[in-house]
Amino acid sequence: MEKELLLMLPGPVPMPERVRLAMMRQAINHRSAEFGAAYADCVRVLKTAFGTTNDLMVISGSGTAGMEAAIANVGKDKEIACIVNGKFGERMLKISQRYGKAHEIKSEWGTPIDLAALEARLEQGAQVVTLVHNETSVGIRNPAQEVGKLAKKHDALFIMDGITSIGGDTVEADKWGVDIAITGSQKCLAAPAGLAMVSVSGRAWERLTKNPPYYLDLAAYKKSAAGTPMETPYTPAVPLFLALREACLIIEEEGLAARIARHHRMSGAVQAAAKAWGLSLFPKLDAKHGYSTTVTAVEYPAGVKDDEMRATIKKMGIVIAGGQDHLKGKIFRIGSMGAVSAPEILATLAATQHALKRSGFKVQGDGVAAACEVLG
Amino acid sequence: MEKELLLMLPGPVPMPERVRLAMMRQAINHRSAEFGAAYADCVRVLKTAFGTTNDLMVISGSGTAGMEAAIANVGKDKEIACIVNGKFGERMLKISQRYGKAHEIKSEWGTPIDLAALEARLEQGAQVVTLVHNETSVGIRNPAQEVGKLAKKHDALFIMDGITSIGGDTVEADKWGVDIAITGSQKCLAAPAGLAMVSVSGRAWERLTKNPPYYLDLAAYKKSAAGTPMETPYTPAVPLFLALREACLIIEEEGLAARIARHHRMSGAVQAAAKAWGLSLFPKLDAKHGYSTTVTAVEYPAGVKDDEMRATIKKMGIVIAGGQDHLKGKIFRIGSMGAVSAPEILATLAATQHALKRSGFKVQGDGVAAACEVLG
């Protein structure tokens, strides 16, 4: 087997060796002090990354399972306002449609969310609001704090998908009034895919709906996590928990503030390169929105073909992402999540610059040099 | 860290080194030919272990997620006959209660299932039947073939939990008329915990209910698995899939028939030891039931305390299981699932024999010697 491809995707992301090695461990009993201690380590660090003192539980399943757990446990038969300006907002909407009366608060993908439409819907009685904090499909950071204020004003529960922000960008779930925050393991935490983390506020516990899916019943997770040792209600994916624990310890050692600053620097380097090339970032921002600091979405210049450009980059051992759904062929996306550092960013930008030229695009300036100015 | 405890539980079970090492791999893209090939390897081997040519899909989640996927996709708002003679039968009942009108077909834990009561319920219009094939809580093997015949006769769908039989005991899902069979990764397959596998018959696909949980929507898994490359609808727990692939390749190399024979031999050795000691196996059988060949449940003799005995055994580095719920203190259980071989069985029986004596029980004969007769 040749060397692994360097994944510069908006997840999954490369894992530090310590994280990978933790999975080699022989099977251990998941009803044991050893497992309980690993789970407790994860929860301690994750609470800091979520910015919460609420209950926090880990589900063996992908981020989508976490999104569904949130909606199914408080949204059943409720009026749900789903803010959509990208693919994962749409997923929240689709899940909400299975449980309650979902109302789409729609903006074009990559444009600011419509806070006025949200407020109108809240005035009409929406009881739950869903938001994707960092919309990786378009590279935009949505104003969670503003949404939290509106939800609180109208006494609605606020569910925030922080799958690609938590651990890489500033998240203050409690300060922002988030009732249920969700993240996934294979994004900014740089752990393997397969775990979802969910925090739940006291207000949300008071408003639990009946009969959520059995496997995603958050009250069962809460009860098991409160035991000694700390447990999960059903058999957990033990190797993934052990890996997540290492990933969390790494976050603690780096320091959350330093980790967030690193994510800003890495995405800043990608943004600087795009600017130097003369390309536009995809999101259209207003004063309340920001560019994602965990994935950068760039518009393709006329004439550059997505498949060809990414194939050229892949030949150099690097994988970047294209656009999803109707954005296929229109944008490319470079992830800067998790453990990513200057060498990976520089290699990716060098390969991208080469591929742009190869595709016939005349870059305005040297993007790699511009990135070095940010990173150096 | 000292050496791992030897887990002789009804799951999780020790994993072969190859399986554990597979998880060390750096993150790979789950939308790639490499991942698709690993998934395809799993499905090819699992179909032989299930005894099916039906569609077979892998869900990132524990066996319970697989049980719920089965019930939620065909049982919603239906009359469901849930056969219960142990803890996992009860779990099937609890899950069924969240989706349809569940009718318990109850027997005392560890006693034969009530086929007459099942038939009566089918005559009253039950549309779905659930059965736990190998009930680990009590060490009994239930007559799946008989249940399949009754379900077919009354045109009901048959959901079979094969979580602790598939890959370790004979399962012929298609011959037995099983519409949805389920297994989990950390049992007879000797892979890490965290994956559930579900096979679905044509008849079951035709009777899908609307709006199952989003994460457990089997039609979405079918669609993604039919693509090139083979995929899952949501991000899979990649390291667990890579480990499962190795576990499946090991099954293929050993040969399924030889693997099943080995499980029979290992459980036969435990049964022989219990008999030699003068202890009774817990299940009460009739001609249609058998002792589990993946876990052996033994009644405690009067005066032997569960906590003390298992503590003595644990001091020797071995973990066996006690009874669950109302059987706590009344039985102990020794698993013989997965990669388990003579050395682990002999060590476990030697430690158990010592612990029985230490607890004041006067064994009739040498259980370790009796086991050697079976194994040698």
Interface residues (C-beta under 8 A of the other chain):
Chain A: E4 L5 L7 L9 G11 P12 V13 P14 M15 R20 L21 M23 M24 R25 Q26 A27 I28 N29 H30 S60 G61 S62 G63 T64 A65 E68 A72 K94 I95 R98 G184 Q186 P192 A193 G194 L195 N211 P213 Y214 Y215 L216 Y234 T235 P236 A237 V238 P239 L240 A243 V319
Chain B: E4 L5 L7 L9 G11 P12 V13 P14 M15 R20 L21 M23 M24 R25 Q26 A27 I28 N29 H30 S60 G61 S62 G63 T64 A65 E68 A72 K94 I95 R98 G184 Q186 P192 A193 G194 L195 N211 P213 Y214 Y215 L216 Y234 T235 P236 A237 V238 P239 L240 A243 V319
